Amino acid sequence: MKTSTIAAQMYTLRDFTQTPEGLRESFLKVKDIGYQAVQVSGIGPVDPKQVKQYADEAGLAICATHVPWNRLVNDLDALAAEHKLWNCKYVGLGSLPGEYQTSQEGYRTFAKKVSEIALVLKQKHGLQFVYHNHDFEFERLDGVTGLEVLLQEADPLAFDFELDLYWVQAGGGSPVDWIHRVKDRMRVVHLKDMAVVARKAEFAEIGQGNMNYPAIIEACRETGVEWFVVEQDVCRRDPFESLKISLDYLHTLL
């Protein structure tokens, strides 16, 4: 992990990025905090060329995205063109569509369908599909978790993971173990911490919660993770301040 490989997930700042002006200002603030890259997600209807212009102006690389499922299914060529414009290799899906979540068969059907799409992204466009989990993938369906089904059934040549380590822990999994389980299939990882507040688990800045981040970062190093993406779904302070706290802590682990 180097400073240049730590990115801010723009979903954290979604309340500020719904207009072109808000996105531009947010990119500049993210750069001022000390980030050199971002993941594009949760922004408003901003023209892709403007997104690129504002990122370049701020001096930020776009390392990955989260995109809607319907665009992967129905608008793949245009989606690929946007990622090439942004020099962004990693095309992310932020969650499993609801219709596939309730059974092993649903997970298998999704794995087959998305693998076909991911192969087109890889073979035709030179892009890499990555899947972002939550905690529901750890529900056992006839004795097997959904995430295990995806690991076993999705095409390893085209389907990569973007583990969200908070949600791994929330689902009862071991972040370090899962990092090793997806070795060679994860180049982008999501980092956030888990604190206990009023006896409930809460999102926290990295280093402000109870997750073992020294061990987590070491496991990511060992398995070849390229991009370390800081995300906080809900912040109990100004989201820009939260991003800075997390970045400052990660710098202690460089």
Secondary structure, 3 states (H helix, E strand, C coil): CCHHHEEEEHHHHHHHCCCHHHHHHHHHHHHHHCCCEEEECCCCCCCHHHHHHHHHHHCCEEEEECECHHHHHHCHHHHHHHHHHCCCCEEEECCCCHHHCCCHHHHHHHHHHHHHHHHHHHHHHCCEEEECCCCHHHCEECCEEHHHHHHHHCCCCCEEECCEHHHHHHCCCCHHHHHHHCCCCCCEEEECEEEEECCEEEEECCCCCCCCHHHHHHHHHHCCCCEEEECCCCCCCCHHHHHHHHHHHHHCCC
